[in-house]
Amino acid sequence: MRKILTVFLTICFLTGFSFSVLGGGLDNTDPRYPLREYRRFMLPNQMKVMLISDPTLQRGAASLTVGVGSMSDPAERFGLAHFLEHMLFLGTEKYPDEGSYQKFVSTHDGFSNAYTADDRTNYHFEVDPDFFEEGLERFSQFFLTPLFNQELVEREIKAVDSEHSKNIPNDYRRIFQVKRKAFEKGHPARHFATGTMETLEGVSREELLSFYNKHYSSNQMMLAVAGPQNLDTLQALVVPRFVAVKNRNLLEKRVSPKFMKRDPRFRLMRVKTIKDSRSLTLMFPLSRTLHYYKSQPLGMLGFLLGHEGQGSLLSLLKSANLATGLSAGGGASNKSFSSFDVKIQLTPKGLRNYSKVIRHVFQYLRLLRKTGLPRYVFDEVKQMSEIDYRFAEKPEGTSLVNVFSTLLMYYPMRTLEIDPYIITEFKPRIFDSLLYSLIPENMLAILAARDVKTTEKEEFYGVEYSLTYSHPKWINK
Ligand SMILES: [Zn+2]
């Protein structure tokens, strides 16, 4: 016990944090912003709560993350989690009028929004601090008594459909979607997330309620609330409202980490873009890596591969007139799986000679395997992480609370404002094990440009693509 305490106090000392247990929670200040105070606690219904008090804040803001997203959509109902997110805004038992919440926030100098990701759904708003209490009262009702008014379903499906239509010309989204064609059949990571008129046709109130009752539970909710009020006042605003949210004792959602299995063949996806751009992305699927936050091996790998100086991969590609830019780092990341992505902007010559580019990447990876993770690289990246953390812009309003409600989902509550940012552990073995996963058998190459040859058409975005398999022997030559 004493040892644990010593370690804990050392961490506090090193990071300049001081903790004290007050009001049943854990309070501390942020040394970067002296007036900012944090309090974190768990409600009796196991909802995780983070309060941020700062007299300089101009807005009251709240963000609630629910640990369910589009990967939980039923296979025959793509877009249901997202559609529910839309419907949740449109009336509660206490405030049944569909437009009343939006009207309230906009009349009081605020705004509200929400989003659905693959593993979570987030709701947030900010408002004039004098009206924060009413804002929280209205916001909390979404998680207590939503109406899911059947009369609004048709109209809202049209709204979701038009949201999807607006996304159609977006190359980033197109590539994101078509990439899923290479994922394991039946894996939820293949789901189309937004939803359309077709996928949502005939959704009933009962269907929405059943999804809500199945997946919305206080023990899978993370709430962050910020305002100029002091911590005790914020706590008094939050606790009575959110303690009433039902705890269904749901298990944390996990899916198979194998969203793309190894394949002895080289997998190449050619994707036709709308814009005149040329890129090659090498995606390496990995199991969960979030828990390596203390040593950030993917950040280290990204730093080494994305390095731009002399002797770097990019300088080699540039000198051969194959590429104009390169970035590398963690891609997808959730509690079940992750990926490491290397994205290269190609020249016209690079597009024609993409196999040469791939060979150079693997030459560089072989070199890294010989050297391992040098201590000086670790020290440099660690130092950069500390500087970035120290001089990070001071977030406010919804951008402040959105970060915290997301971090509450992934990191230990006690130190979540530091953990994801500051590297503390040198773990060359973890680095090596990930480096050894970056092999042709564990890779999808995506070649995206306006003039690539394709054979197929993806059904939601109409993306033209082809997915081919070939022998990978040439890669390591
Ligand atoms: Zn939407």
Boltz pocket constraint, residues with backbone or C-beta under 6 A from the ligand:
constraints:
  - pocket:
      binder: B
      contacts: [[A, 82], [A, 86], [A, 114], [A, 160], [A, 163]]
      max_distance: 6.0
